[in-house]
Amino acid sequence: MSENILEPASAGSLVLPPQRVLAVRDLRVRFHSEDAVVDAVRGVSFDVDRGETLAVVGESGSGKSVTSLALMRLVEQGGGQIVGGSMMLRRRSGEVVDLAAARSRTLRTLRGADMAMIFQEPMTSLNPVFPVGEQIAEALRLHQGMDQRSARQEALRMLDLVRIPEAKNVLGRYPHQLSGGMRQRVMIAMALSCKPALLIADEPTTALDVTIQAQILQLIRLLQQEMQMGVIFITHDMGVVAEMADRVLVMRQGEAVEQNAVRPLFSAPQQPYTRALLAAVPKLGAMAGRDLPAKFPCRARRTAMRRRTACRRGARRFCRCRIWSRASICAAAC
């Protein structure tokens, strides 16, 4: 990651390097409840360039989806609050906008046009009372200024582009009338209909069979190459990361644990948590007749009292040992 990311321009404005689509610096997101304050994202920084795929990985609850919702400025709708940092986005026009400080009116022109998101569950993301063709056409009318007929023709073209068979018939169908793979393709068509500069894909292949997964991943890659989009791919599937990503951001409990190009990260991970994450990937024959998986590397162990004390203090930077128990939390700092 380069050091000189944001270059000062005139009169307090900022410009990004020509190839950069997104630069996130020290992003912090907080949730308030009746009895606690949860810092869901703690000082995360990363970049995305044109035509580049950044994979964001980590266990459930590590802050991956919250980070993506913060980028779209939708985290406030779920009770979250961006309490620090900047998110500089280059629009298709070349203008640079700080998403963290943007007004609602500006955000409405950005979402779906300059940046788009494929949500994790298409059945709940698509509107159940409108045909899928109308939902795609609505985005085109709003952001591209198309009339009804032109928007419908473009919606049909997008459905053809995402390899939906009999696309003309699918235009008038409702989400519940489509399979999971078809709904996911509709979400991709909707997200790409306005040719965004940045695409955020939040586990787009979850709950799909492997054949459909492969087709959707190939489709995203082909469309990315065609449109030169920056892509943020959020997943817990390390096999998908190896296939899709150029760089990887590893998150744990709201923090960026490690960030590197995909090959160095897989071949020589620097942090214990990253090594544990890679070691947890199921491998054919890995059990070798044993009842338990093979151990993954932990650097050091402390006494049980120190481990319990660290847990009571809420220490975050600890990797986990092979068997989860109160006496098997390794105190190796990540």
N, C-alpha and C positions, 0 to 999 in steps of 0.2 A: 504494500500500500504506500502510495507516494506521500511525501511530507507536505509539499506545497499544493494543497487541495483547493482551497478557496483563495483566489487572488483578488486584492483590493482593486476596485475600479473607481470611477469618479463619484464624488458626493455621497459616500457612505453605501454605495451599492456593491454587490459582489458578483463576480463572474466565475464560472466553472471552466476547467480545461475543455477544449473543444470536443473531446470524445466522451466527456462525462455526462450522464443523464441524471444521476442522483448522488448527493453527498450528505450523509447523515453523521452528525457530530454530537456525542455526549447526550444521546436521547434518554430521557427519563420519564417513565409513566407510573402514576400512582393511583391506587384505588382506596377509597375510604369506605369503611363499614361502621356499624354501630360501636363495635368494640376493638377495632384494629385498623391500622394503616398498612397497606401492602404495596411495597415498591416492586411492581411487576417487571419493569425494565430499568436497569441501573447503568447509565452511562455507556450505552452501546453506540459504536461508530462503524460505518462501512461505506463503500462506494459501489456504484454500478455504472459501467460504461455501455456505449452503444454496442449491440450485438453480443453482449456478455451475459452469462447466467451465473448468478450468485445463489448458491444453495444455503439455506439456513436450517441447521439440524440441531437436535437436542431431544431430551426426553420430554414426555408430556408435562406441561406446567413450566417449561423453561422460559416462556415469554415469546415464542416464535410468532404465534398468531396475534398476540397483543402488539408486537412490533409492526406487523403488517397493517393492523387496524389503525395504529397511530399514523402510519404513512398516509392512509386514506382519510385521516381525521374522522374516523368513525368510532374511535375508542371512547369518545365522550358520550356516545349514545348508550354505551354499556356501563356508565358510571365511572369511567376512568378519566384521568386528567394528565395532560402533558405538562410536566412541571419544570422541564429544562431541556436544552439542546436545540439544534437546528436541523432542518430537513430541506436541503436546497434541491429543487427540481428544475431541470431545463425543459421548458415547454417546446412543442413542435415549432413554434414561432421563433425560438431562440431566447425568449425571455426567461430569466431565472427567478423563481418564486420560492420563498421560505414557507413551506407548508405549515410549520409550527406556528407561524404568526399570521397566516392568511385568513382573510375574512370569509364568512359563509358564502357570500356572493361569488367570490373568486373560486372557492372550492367547488361550487356547483358547476362552474365552467371547466374545471380541471377533471373532475371525476367522470370517467367514461370517455373522455376526449384525449387528454394528455397522459393520463394514467388510468389503468383499469385493473380489476381484480377478479380472479376466478375463485369463488368461495369454496369452502371445503365440502359442503353438502348442497348439491344443485336442487334437490327437491324442496328444500326450505328457502333457497335463494331466489328461485323463480316464482313469479306471482301466479298462484293457482287459478285465478279467475280470468286471465287473459291468455289467448293463444301465443305460442312462443314466437311466431312471426311478428305479431304486433309488439311484443316486448323488444325485439331487435330493432324494428322500424322506429319505435319511440325514441331510442337513443340516437338514431340517425337524423330524425326530424329535429331533435333538441340541439344536437351539437354540430350537425352538418348543414342545417337549414333546408333539408330536402322536403319536397312535397310528399303527399301520401303515396302516390304511385311510384315515384322514384325510390322512396324509402323501402317500399315493399319489394321492388326489383333488386335493390341492393341487399336486403335481408335474404332473399332467395339465393343470390350469388354467394353470400357468406355461408349459408348452409351447405351449398355445393362445395365451397372451399374446405369446410371441415369434414368432408366426405360423408355426409348424411345421405343415404339412399332415398330416392323418391322425395327430394327436398320440397318440391312443390306441394305435396300432400301434407308434409310435416308442418308447413307454415301455419295451417289452421288448427293444429292439434294443441291440446292443453298439456301441461307438464306431466300430469298423472297418466296420460296416455302413451308416454315414452319410457323406454328402458333407462336404467341408470347411465349407461354409456352414451345414449342419445342425449339425455339431459345435460351431461357434462359437455358434450360437443356443442350443444346450444349455448351453454354458458361461455365457452371459448369463442364462439361466433359473435356473441353479444359483446364480449370484452374487446375483441379485435376489430369490431365493425368500424370504429372511428380511427383506426391505426394509431394507437397510443405510443408514446415514447417509452413508457415503462409499464410492464405487465407484472402483476403480483399473483402468483399461483399458490394458493394455500392448500396443500395436499390434494391436488386435483385428481389423483388416481385412487384415493381411499375408497375401499369397499367395492372396487371394480375387479373383475377377473383379469388374469395376467395378459390375456390376448388383447382385451380392450385397453388395459394399461399401456401396453407397448404401442398401440395405435395412437393413443392420445399423446404420449410422450414424443413420438415421431412427428405428429402433427404440430405440436408446439415448437419443436425445433425447426421444422421447415418454415413455419410462418415467421419465426424469429429471424431466420436468415433472410427471408424475403423483405421484411419490414425494418430490419436492423434495430429491433427493440432491445432495451435492457430488460432482463427477466430476473425477478426474485422468486426462487422456487423453494417453498417451505415444505419440508418433509421429514419423516423419521426413517425413511427407507434408504439405507446407505448404498444399496445397489443402484437405485435411481440416481443418487448423487454422483456415483462414479460414471454413470452413463451420460448425464445431462450437464453437469456443472463445469464451469471454468475455475471458480473459486468457491471456497466453503467457509461459512461462519458458524462456529460451534457455540451454542448458547447453553447455559445452565443457570437456573434460578435467577433469570433476568439479566445475567451478565454475559459478555462475550468472553469465552474461555480461550478460544484460539481462532485464528483466521489465516488461511493460506491457500495457495493454488491446490487444485484437487489432487494431483499426483504426489507432491511432497507431503500433503496431509495424510494420504493413505499409506504411503511408504515409510514415513518417518514422523509420526505425530509427536508434538513436543510436550503436550500436557497429559498428565495421568488420566484425566476425565475423557479426553479424546481417545486415548488408547483403550480405555474401558468400553467406550461406546463402540469402537470398531471390533473389539473382542466379543461383544455381545451379539454381533451379527451371526445368525445361524449358518453353519457350514455343514455340508453333506459329510457324514462320517466323523464329525467332531466329537461325538460322545464316545466312540470307540469302545462300546460295551460298558461304559461307566454309568452310574445312576445320576451323577451330577456333571455339569459342564466343566471343561478345563478352567483352571484359574487364569484370570487376566492379571497383568503386572501391577502391583502396588509397591511404591518405593519404600515405605517404612511403616512400622506399627508402633503404637504407644501403649501404655498401660490401659486397662479397662476404665480406670478412674478418669484418666485424661480424656478418653474418648467420650465418656458420659458427660464430663464437664463441658467439652467442646459442643456437644449436642445441645446441652441446656442453655449455653450462651448463644445458640442460634448460628453457629459458625456455618458459612456456606461453602467455603473452599475445601471440601474434603471429598475424596473419591471413595467408592464403595467396594467392599471386598466381595468375594465370590458368593457367599451365603449371607443373606440379609438377616441380621440379628442384632440385638443390642450390644453384644460383645464383639461384633465383627465390622465395626466402622473404622476404616483405616484413616489415620490422621496425616496422610500425605497431602501436602498443599497442592492444589491444582494450579 
